Amino acid sequence: MSPRLKTLTIHEVSQLCGVSTHTLRFWEKELVGLIVPQRTKGGQRRYAPEHILVIEDIKNLKSKGLSLPEIRDELNRHYSSKENRHSDQGADVIANRIAEIVRAAIFNFLNGKTVKE
């Protein structure tokens, strides 16, 4: 059995990053694919350490005056080029993001929630 990584609640991430829970939920919705927290059986968000890094990147770009669409484009370019330079690490990042999305979709399916496109 593999050890579970420590995940954080939305409240813990909010306090740690100095960002409101409302803002975290908004960014998750608006910056599709950049912040995809895991979900508990009850639907609560659980953030991994990598999410903290993304949130800090968003805050940094926001402080420079970038809009959310500009931030999304910048971070997608940044992570894409970073993944190309570190293909093994990049594959892990992509695999983890896909796994998070799949877990969320399975959770929603098992709980009778429909996915809106």
C-alpha positions as CSV (number, residue, x, y, z in Angstrom):
1,M,0.0,0.0,0.0
2,S,1.5,3.4,-1.0
3,P,1.6,6.2,1.5
4,R,-1.0,9.0,0.9
5,L,0.3,12.4,0.3
6,K,-0.9,15.1,2.6
7,T,-3.7,17.1,1.0
8,L,-5.1,20.4,2.2
9,T,-8.6,21.6,2.5
10,I,-9.8,24.7,0.7
11,H,-9.7,26.6,4.0
12,E,-6.1,25.5,4.7
13,V,-5.0,26.6,1.2
14,S,-6.9,29.9,1.6
15,Q,-5.0,30.7,4.8
16,L,-1.6,29.4,3.5
17,C,-1.8,31.4,0.2
18,G,-3.7,34.5,1.5
19,V,-6.5,34.0,-1.0
20,S,-10.2,33.7,-0.2
21,T,-12.0,30.4,-0.6
22,H,-14.4,32.2,-3.0
23,T,-11.4,33.3,-5.1
24,L,-10.0,29.7,-5.2
25,R,-13.3,28.4,-6.4
26,F,-13.5,31.2,-9.0
27,W,-10.0,30.5,-10.3
28,E,-10.7,26.8,-10.5
29,K,-13.7,27.5,-12.7
30,E,-12.1,30.3,-14.8
31,L,-8.6,28.8,-15.2
32,V,-9.8,25.4,-16.5
33,G,-7.2,22.7,-16.0
34,L,-4.7,24.7,-14.0
35,I,-6.2,24.0,-10.6
36,V,-8.0,20.7,-10.4
37,P,-8.3,19.6,-6.7
38,Q,-9.2,16.1,-5.8
39,R,-12.6,15.5,-4.3
40,T,-13.6,13.6,-1.2
41,K,-16.6,11.2,-1.2
42,G,-18.5,14.2,0.1
43,G,-17.4,16.4,-2.7
44,Q,-15.0,18.6,-0.7
45,R,-11.9,19.9,-2.4
46,R,-8.5,18.5,-1.5
47,Y,-5.4,20.3,-2.7
48,A,-2.0,18.8,-3.4
49,P,1.3,20.6,-2.8
50,E,1.6,21.3,-6.5
51,H,-1.6,23.3,-6.4
52,I,0.0,25.7,-4.0
53,L,2.8,26.4,-6.6
54,V,0.2,27.1,-9.3
55,I,-1.8,29.4,-6.9
56,E,1.4,31.3,-6.1
57,D,2.1,31.7,-9.8
58,I,-1.4,33.0,-10.4
59,K,-1.0,35.5,-7.6
60,N,2.3,36.7,-9.0
61,L,0.9,37.2,-12.5
62,K,-2.2,38.9,-11.0
63,S,0.0,41.3,-9.1
64,K,1.7,42.2,-12.5
65,G,-1.8,43.2,-13.8
66,L,-2.5,40.3,-16.1
67,S,-6.1,39.3,-16.6
68,L,-7.3,35.7,-16.0
69,P,-7.3,34.8,-19.7
70,E,-3.7,36.2,-20.0
71,I,-2.8,34.2,-16.8
72,R,-4.3,31.0,-18.2
73,D,-2.4,31.4,-21.5
74,E,0.9,32.3,-19.7
75,L,0.7,29.4,-17.3
76,N,-0.2,27.0,-20.0
77,R,2.8,28.1,-22.1
78,H,5.0,28.1,-19.0
79,Y,4.0,24.6,-17.9
80,S,4.1,23.3,-21.5
81,S,7.7,24.6,-22.0
82,K,8.7,23.4,-18.6
83,E,7.3,19.9,-19.4
84,N,9.3,19.9,-22.6
85,R,12.5,20.6,-20.8
86,H,11.8,18.1,-18.1
87,S,9.9,15.4,-20.0
88,D,9.9,12.8,-17.2
89,Q,8.7,15.4,-14.6
90,G,6.3,16.8,-17.2
91,A,4.8,13.4,-17.9
92,D,4.3,13.0,-14.1
93,V,2.6,16.4,-13.9
94,I,0.3,15.6,-16.8
95,A,-0.5,12.1,-15.4
96,N,-1.3,13.6,-12.0
97,R,-3.6,16.2,-13.6
98,I,-5.4,13.6,-15.7
99,A,-5.8,11.4,-12.7
100,E,-7.3,14.2,-10.7
101,I,-9.8,15.0,-13.5
102,V,-10.7,11.3,-13.9
103,R,-11.2,10.9,-10.1
104,A,-13.5,13.9,-10.1
105,A,-15.5,12.6,-13.1
106,I,-15.8,9.2,-11.5
107,F,-16.9,10.8,-8.2
108,N,-19.5,12.9,-10.1
109,F,-20.7,9.8,-12.0
110,L,-21.1,7.7,-8.9
111,N,-23.0,10.4,-7.1
112,G,-25.4,11.0,-10.0
113,K,-24.0,14.4,-10.9
114,T,-24.0,15.4,-14.6
115,V,-21.0,17.1,-16.2
116,K,-21.8,20.4,-18.0
117,E,-19.8,21.1,-21.1
